[in-house]
């Protein structure tokens, strides 16, 4: 059964607890509306954005549990949207695209997508993929990261150095999580700006200030934030690094 044919079907199967908020990023208005109706019929709250720029604005302004992302967008393509989102996010991303070559799927997954569904697709599979993504997202929010003497409760937004709790501002927390989710990889200033800029755009100097403050907070933890000039920042993977 195609997506369009399934849009008018009644809800089937169990709902996943409270209604999940899903952002659908699709420039085809009819396709976006069809996917929104499918998700709504299963108890989810779906919103739509029809360009990459609009999607980034909506993600800055509100919290979502999952994002359904097309690649062929009219302004910023889906790959660039993924790149700008970076790793500091609490929601999962499902790419839904007509691009079906292996290298395109691999690129999307390497940029941080959680799953990739090729159009055209059955409505039942689309809803099942979103449901599985929401389960993984909830599991991710329960994640705990430990590196050297630093421990981070991702879902609880708490961190400790040894037995001492860290007092982090919301922006310091966002920078820390962005770096921790890509340990051993460079996180660019543009990625940190996207992660931080909910109400207003931030300058590169502001990013440097937050990183400097965070370095001070992490004193004694054994975790070092390296600056790679012209590229960004990176937490090197210590021998004691572990994640569970």
C-alpha positions in Angstrom: 0.0 0.0 0.0 1.4 3.4 -0.9 1.7 6.4 1.5 -1.1 8.3 -0.2 -3.5 5.4 -0.2 -2.9 4.8 3.5 -3.4 8.4 4.7 -7.1 7.9 5.2 -6.8 4.6 7.1 -7.9 4.4 10.7 -5.3 4.0 13.4 -3.9 0.5 13.8 -1.7 -0.9 16.5 -0.8 0.5 19.9 0.3 4.0 20.5 3.7 4.7 22.2 2.8 6.3 25.5 2.3 10.1 25.3 2.0 11.7 21.9 5.4 12.2 20.3 6.3 15.5 18.5 7.6 14.8 15.0 8.9 17.3 12.6 8.4 16.4 8.9 10.9 18.2 6.6 9.6 17.7 3.0 9.2 20.2 0.2 6.4 18.3 -1.5 3.4 19.7 0.4 1.1 16.8 -0.5 3.6 14.2 0.6 4.3 16.1 3.9 0.6 16.3 4.6 0.2 12.6 3.9 3.0 11.6 6.3 1.5 14.0 8.9 -1.9 12.3 8.7 -0.4 8.8 9.0 1.5 9.9 12.2 -1.6 11.7 13.6 -3.7 8.6 13.0 -1.2 6.7 15.4 -1.5 9.4 18.1 1.6 11.5 17.2 1.7 15.3 16.9 3.3 16.1 13.5 4.5 19.5 12.3 5.8 20.3 8.8 8.7 22.4 7.4 9.1 22.7 3.6 12.7 23.8 3.4 16.0 23.1 5.3 16.1 26.7 6.6 12.5 26.4 7.9 13.4 23.1 9.6 16.4 24.6 11.4 14.2 27.5 12.6 11.5 25.1 14.0 14.1 23.0 15.7 15.6 26.1 17.4 12.1 27.3 18.5 10.6 24.0 19.9 11.5 20.6 21.1 10.8 17.5 19.0 11.1 13.8 19.6 11.9 12.8 16.0 12.6 14.4 12.6 11.6 12.9 9.3 14.0 14.5 6.8 13.9 14.6 3.0 17.2 15.1 1.2 16.1 17.0 -2.0 15.1 20.3 -0.3 15.0 23.6 -2.3 17.4 25.7 -0.2 19.7 23.7 2.2 19.7 20.0 1.3 19.0 17.3 3.9 22.7 16.4 4.1 23.6 20.0 5.1 20.8 20.1 7.5 22.2 17.0 9.2 25.6 18.5 9.3 24.4 21.7 10.9 22.4 19.7 13.5 25.6 18.0 14.8 25.5 15.5 17.6 24.0 17.6 20.4 20.4 16.6 19.9 17.9 14.5 21.9 15.8 13.5 18.9 16.3 10.9 16.3 16.4 11.5 12.5 14.8 9.3 9.8 15.8 10.2 6.3 12.9 9.6 3.8 14.2 10.2 0.3 13.9 9.1 -3.4 17.8 9.0 -3.4 18.4 5.3 -3.2 22.1 4.8 -4.1 24.2 3.1 -1.4 26.7 5.9 -1.2 23.8 8.4 -0.5 22.4 6.2 2.3 25.9 5.7 3.8 26.5 9.5 3.6 23.2 10.2 5.5 24.0 7.6 8.2 27.6 8.9 8.6 26.3 12.4 9.1 24.2 11.3 12.0 20.9 10.0 10.7 19.5 7.0 12.6 17.6 5.4 9.7 17.0 5.7 6.0 13.8 4.9 4.1 13.6 5.0 0.3 10.5 6.5 -1.4 8.0 5.2 -2.4 7.3 3.3 0.8 4.3 1.5 2.5 2.5 3.6 5.1 2.8 0.7 7.6 6.6 0.6 7.2 6.9 4.4 7.5 5.0 4.4 10.8 6.9 1.4 12.1 10.3 3.1 11.3 9.2 6.2 13.2 8.0 4.1 16.1 11.3 2.3 16.3 13.1 5.6 16.1 11.1 7.0 19.0 12.1 3.9 21.1 15.8 4.5 20.4 15.4 8.2 21.2 13.9 7.3 24.6 16.8 4.9 25.2 19.3 7.6 24.2 17.8 9.9 26.8 18.6 7.3 29.5 22.2 7.2 28.3 25.1 7.7 30.7 28.6 8.7 29.4 31.8 8.2 31.4 35.1 9.5 30.2 38.1 9.5 32.6 36.7 11.1 35.9 33.8 12.8 34.1 30.3 11.2 34.3 27.3 12.5 32.4 23.6 11.6 32.7 22.4 12.6 29.3 18.6 12.5 30.0 18.9 14.1 33.4 21.2 16.8 32.1 23.6 16.3 35.0 27.4 15.9 35.1 30.0 15.1 37.8 33.8 15.2 38.1 34.5 12.4 40.5 31.9 12.9 43.3 31.4 16.6 42.7 28.4 17.8 40.7 29.1 20.3 38.0 27.1 23.5 37.9 26.6 24.0 34.1 24.6 26.6 32.3 22.2 25.5 29.6 24.7 26.7 26.9 27.7 25.0 28.6 25.7 21.8 28.8 24.9 22.0 25.0 28.6 22.5 24.1 29.6 19.6 26.4 27.1 17.2 24.9 28.0 18.2 21.4 31.6 17.4 22.0 30.9 14.2 24.0 28.7 12.7 21.3 31.7 13.0 18.9 34.6 12.1 21.1 37.7 11.8 18.9 36.1 13.8 16.1 36.2 17.5 15.3 33.1 19.5 16.0 33.1 22.7 14.0 32.1 26.2 15.3 29.2 26.3 12.9 27.8 23.1 14.4 28.1 24.5 17.9 26.4 27.7 16.7 23.5 25.7 15.3 23.2 23.7 18.5 23.3 26.8 20.7 21.3 29.4 18.7 17.7 29.0 19.8 16.8 32.6 20.3 19.6 34.4 18.5 22.6 33.8 16.3 26.0 33.5 18.2 29.3 34.8 17.0 32.5 32.7 16.9 33.8 34.8 19.8 30.8 33.7 21.9 31.5 30.1 21.1 35.1 30.5 22.3 33.8 32.0 25.6 31.6 29.0 26.3 34.4 26.5 25.4 36.7 28.4 27.7 34.2 28.3 30.6 33.7 24.6 30.0 37.4 23.9 30.1 37.5 25.5 33.5 34.5 23.4 34.7 36.3 20.2 33.6 39.5 20.9 35.5 40.6 17.7 37.3 38.4 15.5 35.2 41.1 14.2 32.9 39.0 15.4 29.9 40.7 17.9 27.6 39.1 20.0 24.9 41.5 20.6 22.1 41.3 23.6 19.7 42.0 22.8 16.1 42.4 26.2 14.6 40.3 26.7 11.5 38.4 23.5 12.1 36.8 23.5 15.6 37.1 21.6 18.8 37.6 18.0 19.9 37.6 15.9 23.0 40.3 13.3 22.4 39.4 9.7 23.4 41.2 8.9 26.7 42.2 5.3 27.3 39.6 5.2 30.1 36.7 6.4 27.9 33.6 4.3 28.0 30.0 4.7 27.2 27.0 2.7 28.3 
